[in-house]
Structures are given as C-alpha cells and as structure tokens.
Amino acid sequence: MAKARAIVKRLKAVKNIRKITRTMELIATARFKKAMDRATEAAAYTKKIAEIVADLSKADLSFSHPLLTQPAEQKKTVLLVVTSNRGLCGGYNGAILRHVMGRLKEAKANGEELTLEVAGKRGQAFLKFQGVESDRFYGNFEDKPRFDEVDEIAQRYIDGFVSGEIHRVDVAYTEFLSSARQQAVLKTLLPLGKLDSNDDEESSRAVDYEFLPSPEDILEEIVPAAFKAQMFKCFLDAAVSEQIARMVAMKGATENAGEMISTLSMQYNRARQSQITSELSEIIGGAAALE
C-alpha cells in the first residue's frame, strides 16, 4: 500500500509540472509570433539602409565617414553579450556564452583592452561564476526591446569610436535566420564592414549619385542610422530566438512529462494489482483455515 501511495503522490507532481510546462509553451508561442513580426519588419529596413550605405561607399566620393574607416590598431574593444533574463530555454544561453569565452581568451592572448558589457541576467550570472566581471550590465531588455533603449547604447559606441576611445565593437547574440534555424554568432559591428551581401555584377558597379544638400550631410545621417539599425536588429533577433528556444524546450518537457505519467500509471496499476492479489490470497487462506 505504501508503494502505491508513493506512486500516486509522484504522479500528481508530474501532472502539475506538465500543466506548468504546457502553459509556458503556449506563452512562448504567443510571444514568438509577436517578436518574429518585429524582427521581420526590422530586417527589411536594415537590409535596405545597408544597401544604400554600400552604394554610397562605391560611389566616387573624396571623403568617408569615420564609422567606415578601419582604425590603425584594434587594441580597445567592446564586447556586448546579449543573453536572456530568464532560464528554461534549453541551450540558448550556453551557445552564446561559448563564443564569449573564446573571444575573451583571444583578447587576452592578443593583449587587447576589452570592455565587457552584458545584457541579460543569465549571462551576467554565468560570467560572474567564471570569475569574469562585466563593466556594464543591462537587465531591462525583455521580449520587446525598444529602439530608444538600444539607441542610447549605440550612440555611446559611435561617440567612443569617433573619438578613438573604441577601436572595435563586437556583439555576441543569437541570429534569427528562420523559424526553424537560429545560430549563436559573434559579429563585429564597428567599424562597419561590407554591408551589401549581394555579390552579383550589378551590385559591384559604381553608382553615380546626385546629393542634396551635400554628400557629407547625407553620410553623417545615414551611416550612424545604419549602425543603429544593425544593433537594434541584434536585440530583436535575440528576443525571437529566445522565445523559439523556450517554446521548443517546454514542448520537450511537456512530452517527457506525458511519457513519465504513462509509465507511472502502469507502475501504479501493477502495484495495485499486486496488492489486490495479496489481499485475496489472505482472504482465501483465512477462509481455508476456518474450515
């Protein structure tokens, strides 16, 4: 009887866990759809503004924007790590942090002066456990990052890069490629590299532009906007990738709980059957002794 009661108690606990994981799966699914819409819209804007900057860089101009200029040395680097504030999302954070640890070792080997900035409580906790202290921490980014929050960080990077206080800006995050594919990456956002990903013959030809009011004023506006759009897209990609990872993890947990419930139900039925058989044997034995 004691064994059957223990199985019943465990069965109730697993059923409660399955309710929780199922609810979290549904919540992650709803948030994923909204985050994917925002990421898709931002991807179209980022791609277009990158194409414009790429065309301007191919034009026959006698000047260049500081954000497009490669520094003589890259000794002062900023590494921004974008992780989640909450767990239960599978290997989402682990994949990002593996890139981060590799980059930290590389910077130490090259003698770089690396400034570490972390967005997300999970990344902050892991790095602290590893004995790595971050210079700045951002815990305000959730599944709906706002542009004004990212703009403040991006503008600080721009000012530092133009003044020479920063030579390079790297971002470690999870890139959203499709609803079925996301990958943890480490990208260099500053200096701005080749923004146009098209390699066809048409995109390789120089483009003639007529500027109004002046090329300097246009580049002064559009190049920082391109960098800010790229950085904002990193946060949007991270948000939708986190929800996908949590959705998959909770779905797996729900299915595992269902299998465990089936197994425990079978064990309970066997224990109850054995108990009933034992009770019947005792009754028959007692009846036989009275004859």
VOZA-937942 format. One record per residue (C-alpha): z, y, x; residue number from 0; residue in one letter. Coordinates in steps of 0.2 Angstrom, whole numbers, plus 5000, padded with zeros to 4 digits. Layout:
<lotors>
{w:Z | v:Y | u:X | nr:NUM | rest:A}
...
</lotors>
This chain:
<lotors>
{w:5000 | v:5000 | u:5000 | nr:0 | rest:M}
{w:5004 | v:5012 | u:5014 | nr:1 | rest:A}
{w:4987 | v:5009 | u:5022 | nr:2 | rest:K}
{w:4978 | v:5013 | u:5005 | nr:3 | rest:A}
{w:4988 | v:5029 | u:5003 | nr:4 | rest:R}
{w:4984 | v:5035 | u:5021 | nr:5 | rest:A}
{w:4965 | v:5032 | u:5017 | nr:6 | rest:I}
{w:4967 | v:5042 | u:5001 | nr:7 | rest:V}
{w:4975 | v:5056 | u:5010 | nr:8 | rest:K}
{w:4962 | v:5057 | u:5023 | nr:9 | rest:R}
{w:4948 | v:5055 | u:5010 | nr:10 | rest:L}
{w:4954 | v:5071 | u:5001 | nr:11 | rest:K}
{w:4955 | v:5080 | u:5018 | nr:12 | rest:A}
{w:4937 | v:5076 | u:5022 | nr:13 | rest:V}
{w:4931 | v:5081 | u:5004 | nr:14 | rest:K}
{w:4939 | v:5098 | u:5006 | nr:15 | rest:N}
{w:4931 | v:5100 | u:5023 | nr:16 | rest:I}
{w:4914 | v:5096 | u:5016 | nr:17 | rest:R}
{w:4916 | v:5109 | u:5002 | nr:18 | rest:K}
{w:4920 | v:5122 | u:5016 | nr:19 | rest:I}
{w:4905 | v:5117 | u:5027 | nr:20 | rest:T}
{w:4894 | v:5117 | u:5012 | nr:21 | rest:R}
{w:4899 | v:5134 | u:5007 | nr:22 | rest:T}
{w:4897 | v:5141 | u:5024 | nr:23 | rest:M}
{w:4880 | v:5133 | u:5025 | nr:24 | rest:E}
{w:4875 | v:5142 | u:5009 | nr:25 | rest:L}
{w:4882 | v:5159 | u:5015 | nr:26 | rest:I}
{w:4872 | v:5157 | u:5032 | nr:27 | rest:A}
{w:4856 | v:5153 | u:5022 | nr:28 | rest:T}
{w:4858 | v:5169 | u:5012 | nr:29 | rest:A}
{w:4862 | v:5179 | u:5027 | nr:30 | rest:R}
{w:4847 | v:5171 | u:5037 | nr:31 | rest:F}
{w:4834 | v:5177 | u:5024 | nr:32 | rest:K}
{w:4840 | v:5195 | u:5024 | nr:33 | rest:K}
{w:4841 | v:5195 | u:5043 | nr:34 | rest:A}
{w:4824 | v:5187 | u:5045 | nr:35 | rest:M}
{w:4816 | v:5200 | u:5034 | nr:36 | rest:D}
{w:4824 | v:5214 | u:5045 | nr:37 | rest:R}
{w:4818 | v:5205 | u:5061 | nr:38 | rest:A}
{w:4801 | v:5203 | u:5055 | nr:39 | rest:T}
{w:4799 | v:5221 | u:5050 | nr:40 | rest:E}
{w:4806 | v:5227 | u:5067 | nr:41 | rest:A}
{w:4794 | v:5215 | u:5076 | nr:42 | rest:A}
{w:4779 | v:5223 | u:5068 | nr:43 | rest:A}
{w:4785 | v:5241 | u:5073 | nr:44 | rest:Y}
{w:4790 | v:5235 | u:5091 | nr:45 | rest:T}
{w:4773 | v:5227 | u:5094 | nr:46 | rest:K}
{w:4763 | v:5242 | u:5088 | nr:47 | rest:K}
{w:4773 | v:5255 | u:5098 | nr:48 | rest:I}
{w:4772 | v:5244 | u:5113 | nr:49 | rest:A}
{w:4753 | v:5243 | u:5111 | nr:50 | rest:E}
{w:4752 | v:5262 | u:5111 | nr:51 | rest:I}
{w:4763 | v:5264 | u:5127 | nr:52 | rest:V}
{w:4752 | v:5251 | u:5135 | nr:53 | rest:A}
{w:4736 | v:5260 | u:5130 | nr:54 | rest:D}
{w:4743 | v:5276 | u:5137 | nr:55 | rest:L}
{w:4748 | v:5268 | u:5153 | nr:56 | rest:S}
{w:4730 | v:5263 | u:5155 | nr:57 | rest:K}
{w:4723 | v:5280 | u:5152 | nr:58 | rest:A}
{w:4718 | v:5291 | u:5166 | nr:59 | rest:D}
{w:4734 | v:5301 | u:5167 | nr:60 | rest:L}
{w:4740 | v:5311 | u:5183 | nr:61 | rest:S}
{w:4758 | v:5308 | u:5179 | nr:62 | rest:F}
{w:4770 | v:5294 | u:5172 | nr:63 | rest:S}
{w:4786 | v:5293 | u:5163 | nr:64 | rest:H}
{w:4802 | v:5289 | u:5173 | nr:65 | rest:P}
{w:4806 | v:5273 | u:5162 | nr:66 | rest:L}
{w:4789 | v:5266 | u:5168 | nr:67 | rest:L}
{w:4792 | v:5269 | u:5186 | nr:68 | rest:T}
{w:4799 | v:5255 | u:5197 | nr:69 | rest:Q}
{w:4814 | v:5260 | u:5207 | nr:70 | rest:P}
{w:4813 | v:5259 | u:5226 | nr:71 | rest:A}
{w:4828 | v:5247 | u:5226 | nr:72 | rest:E}
{w:4837 | v:5237 | u:5212 | nr:73 | rest:Q}
{w:4855 | v:5237 | u:5218 | nr:74 | rest:K}
{w:4863 | v:5244 | u:5202 | nr:75 | rest:K}
{w:4860 | v:5233 | u:5187 | nr:76 | rest:T}
{w:4867 | v:5232 | u:5170 | nr:77 | rest:V}
{w:4868 | v:5215 | u:5161 | nr:78 | rest:L}
{w:4870 | v:5216 | u:5142 | nr:79 | rest:L}
{w:4876 | v:5200 | u:5134 | nr:80 | rest:V}
{w:4873 | v:5198 | u:5115 | nr:81 | rest:V}
{w:4884 | v:5184 | u:5108 | nr:82 | rest:T}
{w:4892 | v:5181 | u:5091 | nr:83 | rest:S}
{w:4909 | v:5187 | u:5084 | nr:84 | rest:N}
{w:4912 | v:5170 | u:5076 | nr:85 | rest:R}
{w:4910 | v:5152 | u:5080 | nr:86 | rest:G}
{w:4904 | v:5137 | u:5071 | nr:87 | rest:L}
{w:4886 | v:5140 | u:5076 | nr:88 | rest:C}
{w:4883 | v:5125 | u:5087 | nr:89 | rest:G}
{w:4876 | v:5128 | u:5104 | nr:90 | rest:G}
{w:4871 | v:5146 | u:5100 | nr:91 | rest:Y}
{w:4883 | v:5155 | u:5112 | nr:92 | rest:N}
{w:4883 | v:5141 | u:5125 | nr:93 | rest:G}
{w:4864 | v:5143 | u:5129 | nr:94 | rest:A}
{w:4865 | v:5162 | u:5131 | nr:95 | rest:I}
{w:4881 | v:5161 | u:5142 | nr:96 | rest:L}
{w:4872 | v:5148 | u:5154 | nr:97 | rest:R}
{w:4859 | v:5161 | u:5158 | nr:98 | rest:H}
{w:4873 | v:5174 | u:5160 | nr:99 | rest:V}
{w:4882 | v:5163 | u:5173 | nr:100 | rest:M}
{w:4866 | v:5160 | u:5183 | nr:101 | rest:G}
{w:4862 | v:5179 | u:5183 | nr:102 | rest:R}
{w:4880 | v:5183 | u:5189 | nr:103 | rest:L}
{w:4878 | v:5170 | u:5203 | nr:104 | rest:K}
{w:4861 | v:5178 | u:5208 | nr:105 | rest:E}
{w:4868 | v:5195 | u:5208 | nr:106 | rest:A}
{w:4882 | v:5190 | u:5219 | nr:107 | rest:K}
{w:4870 | v:5182 | u:5231 | nr:108 | rest:A}
{w:4859 | v:5197 | u:5232 | nr:109 | rest:N}
{w:4873 | v:5209 | u:5234 | nr:110 | rest:G}
{w:4869 | v:5218 | u:5218 | nr:111 | rest:E}
{w:4881 | v:5231 | u:5210 | nr:112 | rest:E}
{w:4881 | v:5223 | u:5192 | nr:113 | rest:L}
{w:4889 | v:5231 | u:5177 | nr:114 | rest:T}
{w:4893 | v:5218 | u:5164 | nr:115 | rest:L}
{w:4893 | v:5223 | u:5145 | nr:116 | rest:E}
{w:4897 | v:5211 | u:5131 | nr:117 | rest:V}
{w:4893 | v:5212 | u:5113 | nr:118 | rest:A}
{w:4902 | v:5198 | u:5103 | nr:119 | rest:G}
{w:4920 | v:5191 | u:5104 | nr:120 | rest:K}
{w:4914 | v:5173 | u:5108 | nr:121 | rest:R}
{w:4905 | v:5179 | u:5124 | nr:122 | rest:G}
{w:4920 | v:5190 | u:5129 | nr:123 | rest:Q}
{w:4932 | v:5176 | u:5127 | nr:124 | rest:A}
{w:4921 | v:5164 | u:5137 | nr:125 | rest:F}
{w:4919 | v:5176 | u:5152 | nr:126 | rest:L}
{w:4937 | v:5180 | u:5152 | nr:127 | rest:K}
{w:4941 | v:5161 | u:5153 | nr:128 | rest:F}
{w:4929 | v:5160 | u:5168 | nr:129 | rest:Q}
{w:4939 | v:5175 | u:5176 | nr:130 | rest:G}
{w:4924 | v:5187 | u:5174 | nr:131 | rest:V}
{w:4929 | v:5204 | u:5167 | nr:132 | rest:E}
{w:4917 | v:5215 | u:5157 | nr:133 | rest:S}
{w:4915 | v:5233 | u:5160 | nr:134 | rest:D}
{w:4912 | v:5237 | u:5141 | nr:135 | rest:R}
{w:4914 | v:5227 | u:5125 | nr:136 | rest:F}
{w:4906 | v:5229 | u:5108 | nr:137 | rest:Y}
{w:4914 | v:5220 | u:5094 | nr:138 | rest:G}
{w:4906 | v:5229 | u:5080 | nr:139 | rest:N}
{w:4889 | v:5220 | u:5079 | nr:140 | rest:F}
{w:4888 | v:5208 | u:5064 | nr:141 | rest:E}
{w:4873 | v:5200 | u:5055 | nr:142 | rest:D}
{w:4867 | v:5218 | u:5050 | nr:143 | rest:K}
{w:4866 | v:5228 | u:5067 | nr:144 | rest:P}
{w:4862 | v:5246 | u:5063 | nr:145 | rest:R}
{w:4849 | v:5256 | u:5073 | nr:146 | rest:F}
{w:4861 | v:5271 | u:5076 | nr:147 | rest:D}
{w:4874 | v:5259 | u:5085 | nr:148 | rest:E}
{w:4860 | v:5252 | u:5096 | nr:149 | rest:V}
{w:4853 | v:5269 | u:5099 | nr:150 | rest:D}
{w:4869 | v:5276 | u:5107 | nr:151 | rest:E}
{w:4869 | v:5262 | u:5120 | nr:152 | rest:I}
{w:4851 | v:5263 | u:5123 | nr:153 | rest:A}
{w:4852 | v:5282 | u:5126 | nr:154 | rest:Q}
{w:4865 | v:5279 | u:5139 | nr:155 | rest:R}
{w:4855 | v:5267 | u:5148 | nr:156 | rest:Y}
{w:4840 | v:5279 | u:5148 | nr:157 | rest:I}
{w:4850 | v:5293 | u:5155 | nr:158 | rest:D}
{w:4858 | v:5282 | u:5168 | nr:159 | rest:G}
{w:4840 | v:5275 | u:5173 | nr:160 | rest:F}
{w:4833 | v:5293 | u:5174 | nr:161 | rest:V}
{w:4847 | v:5300 | u:5184 | nr:162 | rest:S}
{w:4846 | v:5285 | u:5196 | nr:163 | rest:G}
{w:4863 | v:5278 | u:5192 | nr:164 | rest:E}
{w:4855 | v:5262 | u:5185 | nr:165 | rest:I}
{w:4840 | v:5253 | u:5193 | nr:166 | rest:H}
{w:4838 | v:5239 | u:5181 | nr:167 | rest:R}
{w:4844 | v:5234 | u:5163 | nr:168 | rest:V}
{w:4844 | v:5215 | u:5158 | nr:169 | rest:D}
{w:4848 | v:5208 | u:5141 | nr:170 | rest:V}
{w:4854 | v:5190 | u:5138 | nr:171 | rest:A}
{w:4851 | v:5185 | u:5120 | nr:172 | rest:Y}
{w:4843 | v:5173 | u:5108 | nr:173 | rest:T}
{w:4825 | v:5177 | u:5104 | nr:174 | rest:E}
{w:4818 | v:5173 | u:5087 | nr:175 | rest:F}
{w:4801 | v:5165 | u:5088 | nr:176 | rest:L}
{w:4801 | v:5157 | u:5071 | nr:177 | rest:S}
{w:4812 | v:5149 | u:5058 | nr:178 | rest:S}
{w:4810 | v:5133 | u:5067 | nr:179 | rest:A}
{w:4811 | v:5139 | u:5085 | nr:180 | rest:R}
{w:4824 | v:5151 | u:5094 | nr:181 | rest:Q}
{w:4827 | v:5151 | u:5113 | nr:182 | rest:Q}
{w:4840 | v:5159 | u:5124 | nr:183 | rest:A}
{w:4832 | v:5171 | u:5136 | nr:184 | rest:V}
{w:4836 | v:5184 | u:5149 | nr:185 | rest:L}
{w:4824 | v:5199 | u:5149 | nr:186 | rest:K}
{w:4823 | v:5214 | u:5159 | nr:187 | rest:T}
{w:4820 | v:5229 | u:5148 | nr:188 | rest:L}
{w:4821 | v:5243 | u:5161 | nr:189 | rest:L}
{w:4810 | v:5248 | u:5170 | nr:190 | rest:P}
{w:4798 | v:5245 | u:5156 | nr:191 | rest:L}
{w:4785 | v:5232 | u:5162 | nr:192 | rest:G}
{w:4769 | v:5226 | u:5154 | nr:193 | rest:K}
{w:4772 | v:5230 | u:5136 | nr:194 | rest:L}
{w:4755 | v:5224 | u:5130 | nr:195 | rest:D}
{w:4754 | v:5205 | u:5129 | nr:196 | rest:S}
{w:4735 | v:5204 | u:5125 | nr:197 | rest:N}
{w:4725 | v:5199 | u:5140 | nr:198 | rest:D}
{w:4708 | v:5200 | u:5132 | nr:199 | rest:D}
{w:4694 | v:5210 | u:5139 | nr:200 | rest:E}
{w:4695 | v:5224 | u:5126 | nr:201 | rest:E}
{w:4714 | v:5227 | u:5130 | nr:202 | rest:S}
{w:4710 | v:5228 | u:5149 | nr:203 | rest:S}
{w:4698 | v:5243 | u:5147 | nr:204 | rest:R}
{w:4705 | v:5260 | u:5150 | nr:205 | rest:A}
{w:4707 | v:5271 | u:5134 | nr:206 | rest:V}
{w:4702 | v:5289 | u:5133 | nr:207 | rest:D}
{w:4714 | v:5300 | u:5123 | nr:208 | rest:Y}
{w:4715 | v:5317 | u:5117 | nr:209 | rest:E}
{w:4733 | v:5324 | u:5117 | nr:210 | rest:F}
{w:4740 | v:5337 | u:5106 | nr:211 | rest:L}
{w:4751 | v:5346 | u:5111 | nr:212 | rest:P}
{w:4752 | v:5338 | u:5128 | nr:213 | rest:S}
{w:4752 | v:5321 | u:5136 | nr:214 | rest:P}
{w:4769 | v:5325 | u:5144 | nr:215 | rest:E}
{w:4777 | v:5329 | u:5127 | nr:216 | rest:D}
{w:4770 | v:5313 | u:5119 | nr:217 | rest:I}
{w:4775 | v:5302 | u:5133 | nr:218 | rest:L}
{w:4793 | v:5310 | u:5133 | nr:219 | rest:E}
{w:4795 | v:5305 | u:5115 | nr:220 | rest:E}
{w:4786 | v:5288 | u:5113 | nr:221 | rest:I}
{w:4792 | v:5279 | u:5129 | nr:222 | rest:V}
{w:4810 | v:5281 | u:5125 | nr:223 | rest:P}
{w:4806 | v:5276 | u:5107 | nr:224 | rest:A}
{w:4798 | v:5260 | u:5114 | nr:225 | rest:A}
{w:4813 | v:5255 | u:5124 | nr:226 | rest:F}
{w:4825 | v:5258 | u:5110 | nr:227 | rest:K}
{w:4814 | v:5248 | u:5098 | nr:228 | rest:A}
{w:4814 | v:5234 | u:5110 | nr:229 | rest:Q}
{w:4833 | v:5234 | u:5112 | nr:230 | rest:M}
{w:4835 | v:5235 | u:5093 | nr:231 | rest:F}
{w:4824 | v:5220 | u:5091 | nr:232 | rest:K}
{w:4835 | v:5210 | u:5103 | nr:233 | rest:C}
{w:4850 | v:5213 | u:5092 | nr:234 | rest:F}
{w:4840 | v:5209 | u:5076 | nr:235 | rest:L}
{w:4834 | v:5193 | u:5084 | nr:236 | rest:D}
{w:4851 | v:5188 | u:5089 | nr:237 | rest:A}
{w:4858 | v:5191 | u:5072 | nr:238 | rest:A}
{w:4844 | v:5180 | u:5063 | nr:239 | rest:V}
{w:4846 | v:5166 | u:5077 | nr:240 | rest:S}
{w:4865 | v:5166 | u:5075 | nr:241 | rest:E}
{w:4863 | v:5163 | u:5056 | nr:242 | rest:Q}
{w:4850 | v:5149 | u:5059 | nr:243 | rest:I}
{w:4861 | v:5141 | u:5071 | nr:244 | rest:A}
{w:4876 | v:5141 | u:5060 | nr:245 | rest:R}
{w:4866 | v:5135 | u:5045 | nr:246 | rest:M}
{w:4860 | v:5120 | u:5055 | nr:247 | rest:V}
{w:4877 | v:5117 | u:5062 | nr:248 | rest:A}
{w:4885 | v:5117 | u:5045 | nr:249 | rest:M}
{w:4872 | v:5107 | u:5037 | nr:250 | rest:K}
{w:4875 | v:5093 | u:5050 | nr:251 | rest:G}
{w:4894 | v:5095 | u:5047 | nr:252 | rest:A}
{w:4891 | v:5093 | u:5028 | nr:253 | rest:T}
{w:4881 | v:5077 | u:5031 | nr:254 | rest:E}
{w:4893 | v:5070 | u:5043 | nr:255 | rest:N}
{w:4907 | v:5073 | u:5031 | nr:256 | rest:A}
{w:4897 | v:5064 | u:5017 | nr:257 | rest:G}
{w:4895 | v:5049 | u:5028 | nr:258 | rest:E}
{w:4913 | v:5049 | u:5033 | nr:259 | rest:M}
{w:4918 | v:5049 | u:5014 | nr:260 | rest:I}
{w:4907 | v:5034 | u:5011 | nr:261 | rest:S}
{w:4915 | v:5025 | u:5025 | nr:262 | rest:T}
{w:4932 | v:5029 | u:5019 | nr:263 | rest:L}
{w:4928 | v:5024 | u:5001 | nr:264 | rest:S}
{w:4923 | v:5007 | u:5007 | nr:265 | rest:M}
{w:4939 | v:5005 | u:5018 | nr:266 | rest:Q}
{w:4949 | v:5010 | u:5003 | nr:267 | rest:Y}
{w:4941 | v:4998 | u:4991 | nr:268 | rest:N}
{w:4943 | v:4984 | u:5004 | nr:269 | rest:R}
{w:4962 | v:4989 | u:5006 | nr:270 | rest:A}
{w:4964 | v:4990 | u:4988 | nr:271 | rest:R}
{w:4956 | v:4973 | u:4985 | nr:272 | rest:Q}
{w:4966 | v:4965 | u:4999 | nr:273 | rest:S}
{w:4982 | v:4972 | u:4991 | nr:274 | rest:Q}
{w:4977 | v:4966 | u:4973 | nr:275 | rest:I}
{w:4973 | v:4948 | u:4981 | nr:276 | rest:T}
{w:4990 | v:4948 | u:4989 | nr:277 | rest:S}
{w:4999 | v:4953 | u:4973 | nr:278 | rest:E}
{w:4990 | v:4940 | u:4963 | nr:279 | rest:L}
{w:4995 | v:4927 | u:4977 | nr:280 | rest:S}
{w:5013 | v:4932 | u:4975 | nr:281 | rest:E}
{w:5012 | v:4931 | u:4956 | nr:282 | rest:I}
{w:5004 | v:4913 | u:4956 | nr:283 | rest:I}
{w:5016 | v:4907 | u:4969 | nr:284 | rest:G}
{w:5031 | v:4914 | u:4959 | nr:285 | rest:G}
{w:5024 | v:4905 | u:4943 | nr:286 | rest:A}
{w:5022 | v:4889 | u:4953 | nr:287 | rest:A}
{w:5040 | v:4890 | u:4959 | nr:288 | rest:A}
{w:5047 | v:4891 | u:4941 | nr:289 | rest:L}
{w:5038 | v:4875 | u:4935 | nr:290 | rest:E}
</lotors>
